[in-house]
Amino acid sequence: MNEQITDSYKGWSITVTAEDTMCAHFSFSIADPSGKAQHVSMGGHNVQRALERAKEMIDLELSFTNGE
């Protein structure tokens, strides 16, 4: 089970990987346009939820950099 999905959101790269960690079945990594990456081991129970969480994390990171 080495399924991997890639997507982009607001210029950031998202990679979702099938990975059983505790109660989650998927992990995700996000990378900003400069290449700085972050990994979350417990991304979600399914691909859709892991993608949602990745996008939420990107929105949070952007709010910090935009001073909101």
N, CA, C and O of each residue as an XYZ file, in Angstrom:
272
protein
N       0.857     -1.193      0.000
C       0.000      0.000      0.000
C       0.883      1.230      0.000
O       1.141      1.810      1.055
N       1.352      1.637     -1.176
C       2.230      2.784     -1.288
C       1.623      3.814     -2.231
O       2.320      4.405     -3.055
N       0.324      4.019     -2.100
C      -0.409      4.972     -2.923
C       0.047      6.392     -2.600
O       0.215      6.745     -1.432
N       0.248      7.209     -3.644
C       0.669      8.588     -3.449
C      -0.088      9.489     -4.415
O      -0.155      9.222     -5.615
N      -0.656     10.558     -3.872
C      -1.410     11.530     -4.666
C      -0.716     12.882     -4.524
O      -0.307     13.256     -3.426
N      -0.583     13.614     -5.625
C      -0.021     14.958     -5.552
C      -1.053     15.964     -6.024
O      -1.902     15.661     -6.863
N      -0.965     17.171     -5.468
C      -1.893     18.243     -5.809
C      -1.167     19.553     -5.542
O      -0.084     19.560     -4.957
N      -1.757     20.650     -5.967
C      -1.211     21.964     -5.633
C      -2.352     22.847     -5.162
O      -3.504     22.662     -5.554
N      -2.016     23.807     -4.317
C      -3.011     24.701     -3.729
C      -2.319     26.019     -3.401
O      -1.390     26.057     -2.594
N      -2.773     27.087     -4.026
C      -2.238     28.431     -3.797
C      -0.721     28.486     -3.974
O      -0.033     29.194     -3.239
N      -0.205     27.740     -4.948
C       1.215     27.737     -5.246
C       2.038     26.754     -4.417
O       3.240     26.617     -4.641
N       1.416     26.079     -3.478
C       2.089     25.099     -2.627
C       1.879     23.702     -3.206
O       0.873     23.445     -3.868
N       2.827     22.804     -2.956
C       2.710     21.416     -3.382
C       2.217     20.563     -2.213
O       2.633     20.748     -1.069
N       1.322     19.625     -2.528
C       0.792     18.697     -1.533
C       1.052     17.283     -2.031
O       0.800     16.966     -3.193
N       1.559     16.440     -1.140
C       1.736     15.023     -1.439
C       1.056     14.226     -0.335
O       1.409     14.346      0.838
N       0.079     13.410     -0.719
C      -0.631     12.548      0.226
C      -0.170     11.120     -0.034
O      -0.148     10.654     -1.173
N       0.199     10.433      1.049
C       0.725      9.078      0.937
C      -0.047      8.131      1.841
O      -0.346      8.464      2.988
N      -0.369      6.950      1.326
C      -1.008      5.913      2.150
C       0.016      5.446      3.174
O       1.070      4.916      2.821
N      -0.307      5.650      4.443
C       0.626      5.324      5.523
C      -0.172      5.141      6.807
O      -0.740      6.101      7.326
N      -0.219      3.934      7.315
C      -0.941      3.669      8.560
C      -0.113      4.124      9.751
O       0.931      3.546     10.051
N      -0.583      5.158     10.422
C       0.059      5.689     11.619
C      -1.010      5.897     12.675
O      -1.869      6.770     12.548
N      -0.948      5.098     13.698
C      -1.935      5.134     14.776
C      -3.341      5.028     14.185
O      -3.692      3.987     13.629
N      -4.151      6.080     14.293
C      -5.538      5.997     13.822
C      -5.720      6.565     12.413
O      -6.843      6.581     11.910
N      -4.664      7.026     11.771
C      -4.766      7.605     10.433
C      -4.248      6.608      9.390
O      -3.367      5.793      9.665
N      -4.815      6.697      8.203
C      -4.395      5.819      7.104
C      -3.601      6.571      6.032
O      -3.058      5.964      5.109
N      -3.540      7.897      6.168
C      -2.823      8.713      5.186
C      -2.026      9.800      5.886
O      -2.468     10.363      6.887
N      -0.851     10.090      5.353
C      -0.037     11.209      5.804
C       0.020     12.216      4.659
O      -0.381     11.914      3.535
N       0.523     13.416      4.956
C       0.709     14.388      3.878
C       1.925     15.243      4.152
O       2.354     15.418      5.292
N       2.467     15.770      3.066
C       3.550     16.747      3.123
C       3.120     17.948      2.317
O       2.467     17.816      1.282
N       3.490     19.127      2.798
C       3.250     20.348      2.030
C       4.595     21.032      1.829
O       5.485     20.940      2.675
N       4.732     21.714      0.706
C       5.960     22.456      0.416
C       5.583     23.807     -0.165
O       4.794     23.891     -1.106
N       6.152     24.867      0.401
C       5.866     26.208     -0.109
C       6.602     26.417     -1.437
O       7.414     25.580     -1.830
N       6.324     27.520     -2.126
C       6.951     27.730     -3.437
C       8.486     27.734     -3.408
O       9.122     27.453     -4.424
N       9.088     28.055     -2.242
C      10.552     28.048     -2.161
C      11.115     26.653     -1.909
O      12.328     26.454     -1.975
N      10.228     25.669     -1.615
C      10.669     24.298     -1.392
C      10.710     23.871      0.064
O      10.964     22.702      0.356
N      10.463     24.802      0.991
C      10.448     24.445      2.413
C       9.273     23.512      2.667
O       8.127     23.854      2.374
N       9.560     22.326      3.215
C       8.532     21.293      3.367
C       8.223     21.006      4.833
O       9.056     21.193      5.719
N       6.987     20.541      5.053
C       6.536     20.094      6.363
C       5.771     18.794      6.158
O       5.093     18.621      5.145
N       5.882     17.869      7.129
C       5.235     16.575      7.024
C       4.307     16.355      8.211
O       4.650     16.683      9.346
N       3.130     15.799      7.941
C       2.166     15.452      8.985
C       1.882     13.961      8.857
O       1.322     13.515      7.856
N       2.268     13.194      9.866
C       2.117     11.737      9.819
C       0.676     11.283      9.902
O       0.286     10.330      9.228
N      -0.121     11.953     10.720
C      -1.520     11.556     10.910
C      -2.413     12.516     10.127
O      -3.050     13.401     10.699
N      -2.446     12.323      8.811
C      -3.165     13.234      7.925
C      -4.652     13.003      7.846
O      -5.405     13.960      7.661
N      -5.112     11.765      7.978
C      -6.545     11.499      7.905
C      -6.868     10.056      7.604
O      -5.990      9.241      7.319
N      -8.167      9.760      7.676
C      -8.654      8.404      7.419
C      -8.751      8.088      5.931
O      -8.719      6.924      5.533
N      -8.871      9.146      5.100
C      -8.970      8.933      3.654
C      -8.229     10.055      2.926
O      -7.816     11.042      3.535
N      -8.072      9.890      1.636
C      -7.334     10.858      0.820
C      -7.984     12.232      0.885
O      -7.293     13.240      1.031
N      -9.308     12.279      0.777
C     -10.004     13.559      0.773
C      -9.747     14.341      2.056
O      -9.498     15.546      2.017
N      -9.810     13.646      3.197
C      -9.599     14.336      4.477
C      -8.147     14.792      4.616
O      -7.890     15.871      5.152
N      -7.205     13.995      4.148
C      -5.802     14.403      4.203
C      -5.566     15.644      3.329
O      -4.830     16.549      3.724
N      -6.186     15.686      2.151
C      -6.071     16.873      1.287
C      -6.698     18.092      1.950
O      -6.134     19.185      1.893
N      -7.859     17.917      2.578
C      -8.507     19.022      3.284
C      -7.599     19.571      4.384
O      -7.430     20.784      4.515
N      -7.025     18.677      5.162
C      -6.141     19.108      6.253
C      -4.905     19.819      5.714
O      -4.456     20.808      6.294
N      -4.359     19.329      4.623
C      -3.194     19.972      4.020
C      -3.544     21.394      3.582
O      -2.765     22.322      3.801
N      -4.704     21.565      2.970
C      -5.135     22.896      2.525
C      -5.402     23.811      3.716
O      -5.098     25.003      3.662
N      -5.966     23.265      4.787
C      -6.175     24.054      6.004
C      -4.830     24.524      6.572
O      -4.700     25.662      7.021
N      -3.847     23.642      6.545
C      -2.521     23.988      7.055
C      -1.869     25.063      6.192
O      -1.218     25.969      6.714
N      -2.038     24.968      4.884
C      -1.503     25.986      3.975
C      -2.174     27.324      4.252
O      -1.498     28.350      4.333
N      -3.491     27.327      4.396
C      -4.201     28.575      4.709
C      -3.698     29.181      6.013
O      -3.558     30.400      6.116
N      -3.427     28.345      7.007
C      -2.906     28.810      8.283
C      -1.511     29.417      8.104
O      -1.231     30.492      8.634
N      -0.650     28.743      7.373
C       0.690     29.255      7.123
C       0.627     30.587      6.392
O       1.376     31.507      6.718
N      -0.256     30.702      5.409
C      -0.389     31.950      4.672
C      -0.916     33.078      5.548
O      -0.516     34.232      5.388
N      -1.817     32.746      6.479
C      -2.341     33.786      7.371
C      -1.242     34.314      8.284
O      -1.246     35.494      8.636
N      -0.290     33.445      8.677
C       0.828     33.900      9.497
C       1.735     34.840      8.703
O       2.180     35.862      9.225
N       2.008     34.498      7.452
C       2.906     35.320      6.650
C       2.253     36.618      6.188
O       2.944     37.599      5.913
N       0.920     36.625      6.104
C       0.206     37.838      5.689
C      -0.192     38.705      6.877
O      -0.780     39.771      6.699
N       0.125     38.253      8.088
C      -0.157     39.049      9.274
C      -1.602     39.149      9.667
O      -2.001     40.114     10.319
N      -2.405     38.166      9.285
C      -3.836     38.206      9.628
C      -4.067     37.761     11.053
O      -5.209     37.732     11.513
